[in-house]
């Protein structure tokens, strides 16, 4: 997922009689996801996973829940991938113990 994918995300309306997710809350989170993918926000995959939306106001149809959930699953996966890449880049590289080193781990320089 790219920042442009988040910016261009569109969600269908739920069927008549259903309210769906509050579109304003969804739009705000999608904007934060886009900004995070651009590097101007720091939303985490865990925050995306834990986020919950209220229903659209009575008499209004927000966004279809399945569409939003699928998008958020993809966004969470991308953020998790990026978090893993950043963690690996920041972590020192360790080599297995050298023979005769009594099991100590040595940092690769």
N, C-alpha and C positions, 0 to 999 in steps of 0.2 A: 504494500500500500504506500502510495506517495502522498505528499501534502495536497497535490492537485486532486487526487482521488477523494480525499476528505472534503476539500472545497466544493467539488462537483457532486457530492452525494445527494441523492434525491430519494425520498421515501413516498410510497403510495399512501393513500388514505384508507382507513379501515372500511369495512362494509357498513352500509347504512344501519343505524341503530347501535353501533359500537363507537366508542370515543377514541380509543387508541392512546398512545403516549402524548403528553403535552408537547406540542411542536416547539414552543419556545425553549423549554428545557433541553430538548434533543438538539436543537440548533446551537445552543450555547456549548454543550459538550462537544459537538462535532467541530465547532470553531476552536476549542481548546486542543482537540486531537490534531487538527491541522497545524496549529501553532507549535505544538510539541514536535510534530514531524519536521517542521521547519527549524526547530531549535530555539524558538522564542518563548516556550512554556516548558514546564517540567511535569506534565501529567504522567503518571506511571500506569503500567498495565494493571496493577492491582486496583488502582483507583477506578479505572474503566470497568473492571470486573465488579466492583462493589457499588457502582453508581446505580441509583434507582430513580425512575421517573414517576411523576404523578400522572393521573389521567388528564386528558384534555378537558377544558371547562365544559360544563353541562351545555348541551345544544351545539357543541362544536365537534368536528372530527379532526383529531390530531394526525399522528403518523401510525401506520400499521406496525404493530409490535414485532412481528416476525421479520420485517424488513430492517427495522432498527437493530434488533438483536443480532441479525446476521452481519450487519456492518460493524457493530461493536465487537463481535467475535473476531473479525478480521483485523480491526484496529488493535485490539488487545494482543493478538498474536504478533503483529508487527512491532508493537512497543516492547513486548517481551523479548523478541528477537534482538531488537536494538539494545535493550538493557543487558542482555547476555553478551552481546558484542562489546559493549562499553566495559562490562565487568571483566571480560577476558583480556581486553587491552590494558586495563589498569592493574590487573593482577600480575604479580611476578611469575615467571615461568619456572617450574621446578622440574628437576631431572630425577629419575629414580636413583636410589642409593648406589654409590659406586662400590665395587667389590672391596671389602676391607674397611668400609667407612662406618661400620657398626650401625647401619640402618638410618643414619641421618640423611635429611633431604638437603640438597645443595641448590642454591639459586643459580640459574643460568644467567650469565652476564651478558 
